[in-house]
Amino acid sequence: MSKAAELKDRIREIQRLSQASAVLSWDQQCNMPPLGAQSRAEQLATLSKIIHEKFTSDEVGALIDDLSAETSSASMDDDEKAMARVLKRNYDRLTKVPTALVAEEAEVTTLAHEVWVKARKENDFKSFFPSLEKIIDIKRQIAEYIGFDEHIYDALLDAYEPGMKTKEVERIFNELRPKLVHFVKQIQDSGTEVDDSILKRKYDIEKQKEIANDVVKRIGYDFSRGRQDIAALPFCTTLGNGDVRITTRFDDHFLQSSLFASMHEAGHAIYEQGIPEKYDGTA
């Protein structure tokens, strides 16, 4: 077996474990009874521990280095070169974080979600604050382990936007803010009133479900490879190459809540559904 094939086998196994973890997270937010939170938190913490240990093993690191060397002269659009590049980046990042902390993050955030759902429903931020403090503390620890040059958030931001710095994000928003404030003020001072009552009258939830499903289907979401459920916080999750699920939430006096959430999450899902079959199980 070639180094690339051996690495692909290992990564495929890790991805399958990650997808199993995603199934548990999806079920928590869509189906799980409230008192299942502690067991679910422990299940997800256990899976996170196994996934982290498998990915950050010396064997995987050596295979990534071997593949990087083998593909060093390949063109930038070579699939194996791209896989080596992405895996090397992720490996270097994750090996800096202790497995115990990764497991703790999974457990704390799983439990915190249930607290947040109740707090949101009751408009009670104080009850969620202790959970939020724990999450921020863990994130700070992770950032310290990863390391940063300028701002602690750089270490976390880099996971979502490689190379981006906090100061650059601040520059972008500082440039946009005065223009947006001025724009809103112009609208407020215009004296024009818009009748938006059509959006706020009572809408049957079942009819809203029909509308939301019809709209996302029309913009390209494939229900033969996905489904839409209800969650307190709408999200999209990929449970497999042929299983990309979305969620929304409904308000019987605010039509946009479900419609915009469904369209937004469908946008994520359509991208995921469009990933070629040959990339299934890879990085």
C-alpha positions in Angstrom: 0.0 0.0 0.0 1.3 3.5 -0.9 1.8 6.1 1.7 -1.0 8.1 0.2 -3.4 5.1 0.3 -2.5 4.3 3.9 -3.0 8.0 4.9 -6.4 8.1 3.1 -7.5 4.9 5.0 -6.6 6.5 8.3 -8.3 9.8 7.4 -11.4 8.1 6.2 -11.7 6.3 9.5 -11.3 9.5 11.4 -13.8 11.3 9.2 -16.4 8.5 9.8 -15.9 8.9 13.5 -16.4 12.7 13.1 -19.6 12.0 11.1 -20.9 9.7 13.9 -20.2 12.6 16.3 -22.2 14.9 14.0 -25.1 12.5 14.1 -25.2 12.7 17.9 -25.0 16.5 17.8 -27.8 16.7 15.2 -29.9 14.3 17.3 -29.3 16.4 20.5 -30.6 19.6 18.8 -33.5 18.0 17.0 -34.8 15.0 18.9 -33.0 14.4 22.3 -35.1 14.7 25.5 -33.7 17.3 27.9 -32.5 14.8 30.5 -30.3 13.1 27.9 -27.8 15.9 28.0 -25.3 14.5 30.5 -25.0 11.1 28.7 -24.8 12.9 25.3 -22.1 15.2 26.6 -20.0 12.2 27.8 -20.6 10.4 24.5 -19.4 13.3 22.4 -16.5 13.9 24.8 -15.4 10.3 24.3 -15.7 10.5 20.5 -13.8 13.8 20.5 -11.0 12.1 22.5 -10.7 9.2 20.2 -10.8 11.4 17.0 -8.1 13.7 18.4 -5.8 10.9 19.5 -6.1 9.1 16.2 -5.5 12.2 14.1 -2.6 13.6 16.2 -0.8 10.2 16.4 2.9 10.0 15.4 1.9 7.6 12.6 -0.4 10.0 10.9 2.2 12.8 11.3 4.8 10.7 9.6 2.4 9.7 6.7 1.6 13.4 6.2 5.3 14.3 6.0 5.9 11.4 3.5 3.0 12.5 1.3 4.2 16.1 1.4 7.6 15.0 0.3 6.2 12.8 -2.5 4.0 15.5 -3.9 6.4 18.4 -3.5 6.9 18.8 -7.2 3.3 18.2 -8.2 1.1 21.0 -9.5 -0.9 23.0 -6.9 -4.2 21.5 -8.2 -3.0 18.0 -7.6 -5.5 16.3 -5.2 -2.9 14.5 -3.1 -0.8 17.6 -2.8 -3.8 19.5 -1.6 -4.7 16.8 0.8 -1.2 16.8 2.2 -1.2 20.6 2.6 -4.6 20.7 4.4 -3.7 17.7 6.7 -0.3 19.2 7.6 -1.9 22.5 8.5 -4.6 20.8 10.7 -2.1 18.4 12.2 0.3 21.1 13.2 -2.5 23.0 14.8 -4.2 20.2 16.7 -1.1 18.5 18.0 -0.6 21.6 20.1 -3.8 21.1 22.0 -4.1 18.5 24.7 -6.6 15.7 24.1 -8.1 16.2 27.6 -8.9 19.8 26.7 -10.6 18.8 23.4 -12.7 16.3 25.3 -13.6 18.8 27.9 -14.6 21.3 25.3 -17.0 18.8 23.7 -18.6 18.0 27.1 -18.9 21.6 28.2 -20.4 22.9 25.0 -22.9 20.0 24.8 -24.2 20.7 28.2 -24.1 24.5 27.6 -26.4 24.1 24.6 -29.2 22.7 26.7 -28.8 25.6 29.2 -28.8 28.1 26.3 -32.0 26.7 24.8 -33.8 27.1 28.1 -32.3 30.5 28.8 -33.3 31.8 25.3 -36.8 30.6 25.7 -37.1 32.3 29.1 -35.1 35.4 28.1 -32.8 34.6 31.0 -29.1 35.4 30.1 -27.9 35.1 33.7 -28.7 31.4 33.8 -26.5 30.9 30.8 -23.6 33.1 31.9 -21.7 30.4 33.9 -21.7 28.1 30.9 -20.5 30.9 28.7 -17.7 31.7 31.1 -16.6 28.0 31.0 -16.6 28.0 27.2 -14.6 31.3 27.0 -12.0 29.9 29.5 -11.6 26.7 27.4 -11.2 28.8 24.2 -8.6 30.9 25.8 -6.7 27.8 26.9 -6.9 26.4 23.3 -5.6 29.7 21.9 -2.7 29.8 24.3 -1.7 26.3 23.3 -1.9 27.1 19.6 0.0 30.3 20.0 -0.3 33.8 18.5 1.8 36.8 17.7 -0.5 39.7 18.2 -4.0 39.0 19.5 -5.2 35.9 21.3 -8.2 35.7 19.0 -5.9 35.3 16.0 -5.3 31.7 17.1 -9.0 30.9 16.9 -9.8 33.0 13.9 -7.1 31.2 11.9 -9.1 28.0 12.0 -11.9 29.5 10.0 -10.1 32.1 7.8 -6.4 31.0 7.5 -4.0 33.9 7.8 -6.6 36.4 8.9 -5.7 38.6 11.8 -8.0 40.3 14.4 -6.7 43.7 13.4 -7.7 43.1 9.8 -11.2 42.1 10.9 -11.4 45.3 13.1 -10.2 47.4 10.1 -13.0 46.0 7.9 -15.7 46.6 10.4 -14.4 50.0 11.5 -14.6 51.0 7.8 -18.1 49.7 7.4 -19.6 50.8 10.7 -19.9 54.6 10.0 -21.3 54.0 6.6 -24.0 51.7 7.9 -24.9 53.9 10.8 -25.3 56.8 8.4 -27.4 54.7 6.1 -29.7 53.6 8.9 -30.0 57.2 10.1 -31.0 58.3 6.5 -33.8 55.7 6.6 -35.0 56.7 10.0 -35.0 60.4 9.1 -36.7 59.9 5.8 -40.2 60.0 7.3 -41.1 57.0 5.1 -43.1 54.3 6.9 -43.3 50.8 5.4 -46.3 48.6 6.1 -44.7 45.3 7.0 -47.8 43.9 8.7 -48.0 41.1 6.0 -44.8 39.6 7.5 -46.1 39.7 11.1 -49.6 38.4 10.8 -50.3 34.8 12.1 -48.9 32.1 9.9 -49.7 28.5 10.4 -46.5 26.6 11.3 -47.4 23.6 9.1 -47.9 25.9 6.1 -44.6 27.7 6.9 -42.9 24.3 6.8 -44.3 23.6 3.3 -43.2 27.1 2.1 -39.7 26.7 3.6 -39.2 23.3 2.1 -40.5 24.4 -1.3 -38.2 27.4 -1.4 -35.0 25.5 -0.5 -35.9 22.9 -3.1 -36.3 25.5 -5.8 -32.9 27.0 -5.0 -31.2 23.7 -5.4 -31.4 21.7 -2.1 -31.7 18.0 -2.8 -34.1 16.3 -0.4 -33.0 12.9 -1.6 -29.7 13.6 0.1 -31.0 15.6 3.1 -33.8 16.8 5.2 -35.0 19.8 7.2 -35.9 19.7 10.9 -36.5 22.2 13.7 -33.8 23.4 16.0 -33.5 26.3 18.5 -30.4 27.5 16.6 -30.6 26.7 12.8 -27.6 24.9 11.4 -26.4 22.7 8.6 -24.5 19.5 9.2 -22.9 16.9 6.9 -23.4 13.4 8.2 -22.1 11.7 5.0 -21.7 12.4 1.3 -25.3 11.6 0.7 -26.7 13.0 3.9 -26.5 16.8 4.4 -29.2 18.1 6.8 -30.5 21.5 7.6 -32.7 23.0 10.3 -34.8 26.0 10.8 -37.0 27.5 13.5 -40.6 28.9 13.3 -42.4 31.9 14.7 -46.1 32.0 13.9 -46.0 35.8 13.9 -42.7 36.4 12.0 -42.5 34.7 8.6 -38.8 35.7 8.0 -37.6 33.6 10.9 -38.1 30.3 9.2 -37.7 31.4 5.6 -34.4 33.3 5.9 -32.9 30.6 8.2 -33.9 27.8 5.7 -32.4 29.7 2.7 -29.2 30.5 4.6 -28.6 26.9 5.8 -29.6 25.5 2.4 -26.8 27.7 0.9 -24.3 25.8 3.1 -25.9 22.5 2.3 -26.0 22.9 -1.5 -22.2 23.5 -1.4 -21.8 20.3 0.6 -24.1 18.3 -1.6 -22.0 19.5 -4.6 -18.7 18.0 -3.4 -17.6 15.2 -5.8 -18.0 11.6 -4.6 -14.2 11.0 -5.1 -13.5 13.4 -2.2 -15.7 11.5 0.3 -13.6 10.5 3.3 -10.7 12.8 2.4 -9.5 16.1 3.9 
